[in-house]
Amino acid sequence: MQPTRRLLLQWLPSLPLLGALARPALAQPTPRKLLMNQFRVAGLAYYDAKTVIHRMQAGDPLRLVAEPTNPHDEFAVEIWHGEHKLGYVPRSDNRHLSRLLRQGATLAGEVWEADPDATVWERVRAKIYLIV
């Protein structure tokens, strides 16, 4: 049987589907971590840091939560270690992080250093990364 134009037109709708099935799935790009900031966590004396600092280690994940309703600072960003609130991003460093969080950017924090014997303002240092 000789291929005809009519036969080709009948088979044409199924050709892209076959091509998609035969093609391997595209690999997802590996997320990159871009260092945004490093600082000492503020407000440690007022929250749960004293109960968890002895278990904290460098590299532990930290969660950042923008708090635009904070009565003292509209750019406040809370820092959480698991279910324990440690404190805040210092006011001098929080404006850009708060804006990124409110725009839906993915930020990841980690403990840089935790020293239970240091003064209260120097006990926990954090690193913040933008995930792209």
C-alpha positions as a Markdown table, in Angstrom:
| # | Residue | x | y | z |
|---|---|---|---|---|
| 1 | Met | 0.0 | 0.0 | 0.0 |
| 2 | Gln | 1.4 | 3.3 | -1.1 |
| 3 | Pro | 1.4 | 6.1 | 1.6 |
| 4 | Thr | -1.1 | 8.8 | 0.5 |
| 5 | Arg | -1.8 | 12.3 | 1.7 |
| 6 | Arg | -5.1 | 11.1 | 3.2 |
| 7 | Leu | -3.3 | 8.4 | 5.2 |
| 8 | Leu | -0.7 | 10.9 | 6.5 |
| 9 | Leu | -3.5 | 13.3 | 7.6 |
| 10 | Gln | -5.2 | 10.5 | 9.5 |
| 11 | Trp | -2.0 | 9.6 | 11.3 |
| 12 | Leu | -0.8 | 13.1 | 11.9 |
| 13 | Pro | -2.7 | 13.8 | 15.2 |
| 14 | Ser | -1.2 | 10.8 | 16.8 |
| 15 | Leu | 2.4 | 11.6 | 15.9 |
| 16 | Pro | 3.2 | 14.3 | 18.5 |
| 17 | Leu | 1.8 | 12.0 | 21.2 |
| 18 | Leu | 4.2 | 9.2 | 20.2 |
| 19 | Gly | 7.1 | 11.7 | 20.1 |
| 20 | Ala | 6.3 | 12.8 | 23.6 |
| 21 | Leu | 6.2 | 9.3 | 24.9 |
| 22 | Ala | 9.5 | 8.4 | 23.4 |
| 23 | Arg | 11.3 | 11.5 | 24.7 |
| 24 | Pro | 13.1 | 11.1 | 28.1 |
| 25 | Ala | 11.8 | 13.4 | 30.9 |
| 26 | Leu | 13.7 | 16.6 | 31.3 |
| 27 | Ala | 15.9 | 16.6 | 34.4 |
| 28 | Gln | 14.9 | 19.2 | 37.0 |
| 29 | Pro | 17.7 | 21.7 | 37.6 |
| 30 | Thr | 19.4 | 21.3 | 41.0 |
| 31 | Pro | 18.4 | 24.2 | 43.3 |
| 32 | Arg | 21.2 | 26.5 | 44.2 |
| 33 | Lys | 21.8 | 28.2 | 47.6 |
| 34 | Leu | 22.9 | 31.8 | 47.4 |
| 35 | Leu | 24.2 | 33.3 | 50.6 |
| 36 | Met | 22.1 | 36.4 | 51.4 |
| 37 | Asn | 23.2 | 37.3 | 54.9 |
| 38 | Gln | 24.9 | 36.3 | 58.2 |
| 39 | Phe | 24.1 | 37.7 | 61.6 |
| 40 | Arg | 23.5 | 37.1 | 65.3 |
| 41 | Val | 19.9 | 36.3 | 66.1 |
| 42 | Ala | 18.2 | 39.1 | 68.0 |
| 43 | Gly | 15.8 | 38.7 | 71.0 |
| 44 | Leu | 17.2 | 35.4 | 72.2 |
| 45 | Ala | 16.5 | 36.3 | 75.9 |
| 46 | Tyr | 12.8 | 36.6 | 75.2 |
| 47 | Tyr | 12.0 | 33.4 | 73.4 |
| 48 | Asp | 12.8 | 29.6 | 73.5 |
| 49 | Ala | 16.6 | 29.8 | 72.8 |
| 50 | Lys | 17.6 | 28.9 | 76.3 |
| 51 | Thr | 15.6 | 25.6 | 76.1 |
| 52 | Val | 17.1 | 24.4 | 72.8 |
| 53 | Ile | 20.5 | 26.0 | 72.5 |
| 54 | His | 22.2 | 22.9 | 74.1 |
| 55 | Arg | 20.8 | 20.7 | 71.3 |
| 56 | Met | 21.6 | 23.1 | 68.4 |
| 57 | Gln | 24.5 | 22.4 | 66.1 |
| 58 | Ala | 26.1 | 24.2 | 63.1 |
| 59 | Gly | 24.1 | 23.4 | 60.0 |
| 60 | Asp | 20.7 | 22.9 | 61.8 |
| 61 | Pro | 17.9 | 24.3 | 59.6 |
| 62 | Leu | 16.2 | 27.5 | 60.6 |
| 63 | Arg | 12.8 | 28.6 | 59.4 |
| 64 | Leu | 12.1 | 32.3 | 58.6 |
| 65 | Val | 8.6 | 33.8 | 58.9 |
| 66 | Ala | 7.8 | 37.4 | 57.9 |
| 67 | Glu | 5.7 | 39.2 | 60.6 |
| 68 | Pro | 4.3 | 42.3 | 58.9 |
| 69 | Thr | 1.8 | 42.9 | 61.7 |
| 70 | Asn | 4.6 | 43.3 | 64.3 |
| 71 | Pro | 3.8 | 46.5 | 66.2 |
| 72 | His | 7.5 | 47.5 | 66.5 |
| 73 | Asp | 8.8 | 46.7 | 63.0 |
| 74 | Glu | 6.7 | 46.1 | 59.9 |
| 75 | Phe | 9.7 | 44.2 | 58.4 |
| 76 | Ala | 10.2 | 41.9 | 61.3 |
| 77 | Val | 11.2 | 38.3 | 60.4 |
| 78 | Glu | 10.9 | 35.5 | 63.0 |
| 79 | Ile | 13.5 | 32.8 | 63.3 |
| 80 | Trp | 12.4 | 29.3 | 64.3 |
| 81 | His | 14.4 | 26.2 | 65.1 |
| 82 | Gly | 11.9 | 23.4 | 64.7 |
| 83 | Glu | 8.9 | 24.3 | 66.8 |
| 84 | His | 10.8 | 26.8 | 69.0 |
| 85 | Lys | 10.9 | 30.5 | 68.2 |
| 86 | Leu | 14.5 | 31.7 | 68.8 |
| 87 | Gly | 14.1 | 35.4 | 68.1 |
| 88 | Tyr | 14.3 | 37.7 | 65.1 |
| 89 | Val | 16.5 | 38.8 | 62.2 |
| 90 | Pro | 18.2 | 42.0 | 63.5 |
| 91 | Arg | 16.4 | 45.2 | 62.4 |
| 92 | Ser | 19.5 | 46.3 | 60.5 |
| 93 | Asp | 19.3 | 43.1 | 58.3 |
| 94 | Asn | 15.6 | 42.3 | 58.0 |
| 95 | Arg | 14.1 | 44.7 | 55.3 |
| 96 | His | 15.2 | 42.8 | 52.2 |
| 97 | Leu | 14.6 | 39.4 | 53.8 |
| 98 | Ser | 11.1 | 40.4 | 54.8 |
| 99 | Arg | 10.3 | 41.7 | 51.3 |
| 100 | Leu | 11.6 | 38.5 | 49.7 |
| 101 | Leu | 9.5 | 36.3 | 52.0 |
| 102 | Arg | 6.4 | 38.3 | 51.3 |
| 103 | Gln | 6.9 | 38.0 | 47.6 |
| 104 | Gly | 7.1 | 34.2 | 47.9 |
| 105 | Ala | 10.8 | 33.7 | 47.5 |
| 106 | Thr | 12.3 | 30.6 | 49.1 |
| 107 | Leu | 14.7 | 31.4 | 51.9 |
| 108 | Ala | 16.5 | 28.8 | 54.0 |
| 109 | Gly | 18.3 | 29.5 | 57.2 |
| 110 | Glu | 20.8 | 27.5 | 59.1 |
| 111 | Val | 22.7 | 27.7 | 62.4 |
| 112 | Trp | 26.1 | 29.0 | 61.8 |
| 113 | Glu | 27.2 | 28.9 | 65.4 |
| 114 | Ala | 25.5 | 28.1 | 68.7 |
| 115 | Asp | 27.4 | 28.8 | 72.0 |
| 116 | Pro | 25.3 | 28.4 | 75.2 |
| 117 | Asp | 28.2 | 30.0 | 77.2 |
| 118 | Ala | 28.4 | 33.2 | 75.2 |
| 119 | Thr | 26.6 | 36.4 | 76.1 |
| 120 | Val | 22.9 | 36.5 | 75.2 |
| 121 | Trp | 23.4 | 38.6 | 72.1 |
| 122 | Glu | 26.2 | 36.3 | 70.8 |
| 123 | Arg | 24.8 | 32.9 | 71.5 |
| 124 | Val | 23.3 | 32.0 | 68.1 |
| 125 | Arg | 24.6 | 33.1 | 64.7 |
| 126 | Ala | 22.7 | 32.3 | 61.5 |
| 127 | Lys | 23.3 | 32.2 | 57.8 |
| 128 | Ile | 20.4 | 32.9 | 55.3 |
| 129 | Tyr | 20.3 | 31.5 | 51.8 |
| 130 | Leu | 18.1 | 32.3 | 48.8 |
| 131 | Ile | 17.1 | 29.1 | 47.0 |
| 132 | Val | 17.0 | 29.5 | 43.2 |
